Amino acid sequence: MRLHNGAQMIYTREQLTAAFLEKNRRKVEMLFSDADRYRKECVGDEVYLRGVIEFSNYCRMDCLYCGLRRSNASLKRYRMEAKEILESAALAAGLRIPTIVLQSGEDKFWRIKDICLLVEKIKKLNVAVTLSIGELSAADYGQLRSAGADRYLLRFETSDAALYGKLKPHSTLSKRLRCLAALRKSGYEVGSGIMVGLPGQSAESIAEDILLFKELDVDMIGIGPFIPHPHTPLSGAAPGTLDAVLKTVALTRLATGNTNMPATTAVGTIDPLGRQKALACGANVLMPNITPAAYRKYYEIYPDKICISEDVFECRGCVEGMIKASGRTLSFGIGGRRGFDPEKKK
Ligand code: SAH
């Protein structure tokens, strides 16, 4: 079954499920090349860079899959100082990384007004600012947006409400979706995403995830494999496979058109060429790690994360090499889907 033939672009849950379960290699390769072609048609050959600063690994949540969960007493916790965060952002801006992503566990130490101050200062570097700091109130999202944050990443992780409830005991899928709606209302570019291969996740539920991306009209979609962490209740579970992740990336590109989709660090962790392969079947964004090397190994959401001994210069050089080797173009633009351009917005 050929899913994409230019004109026909409506995918049903059944089609997506069947394509996800496809075992015939020739057909799977066809899906990947269809997605690659459609990526080129919808978002071009440019690859956008988003530099990630993992500024705190403290977390009040207890998600069963995540190494930062509060019950993981074996993890050394850290919080970067505001000054260090600003230095990292300035270093990245100097290397022409035009979007800074601030990511952390759900760390209540930081007050919203402190994060607002950070955002205001980083915006002075003339970059786009993305936040990825979890579930907050609509008022908090609004304040951060007013301070200048352009984008927000909040994965819904899985669209299966029962599975979500089991994996995230302090949240519910409906709460997560309310957060995404509040973010949209505040005027952010909104990113979401899922883990592929979660224990108990079915092919049908992946199909539903893709339909939900479309329904929410999200701007950015991060798709990575679930990787079991030894100090979590899911330590014994099987990881998500490269094939399942790449199929999900390809189908999501075909279903969503012009969204921005990173080749995630997690897919680079389960396969040394994982990110290159994701770039070749629908992805158009890379997220170099710009966290100072001293902290990287402690932001252990899953084990054996790549790039933990590199510094920002090495990560920046590595992604540039990867883009060139893939025959693509490195973009110095911010790659906004809703026309955001901080250089014009003054
Ligand atoms: N606390 C923030 C962001 C930090 S975690 C939030 O909740 O949004 C960023 C992402 O890492 C999560 O959304 C999840 O999809 C992913 N992640 C967490 N644990 C993982 C694991 N064991 N394997 C793969 N990805 C994981």
Residues whose N, C-alpha, C, O or C-beta is under 5 A from the ligand:
A	BS01	SAH	Y65 C66 G67 S104 G105 E106 S132 I133 G134 L153 L154 R155 M195 P225 F226 I227 P228 H229 A266 I301 Y302
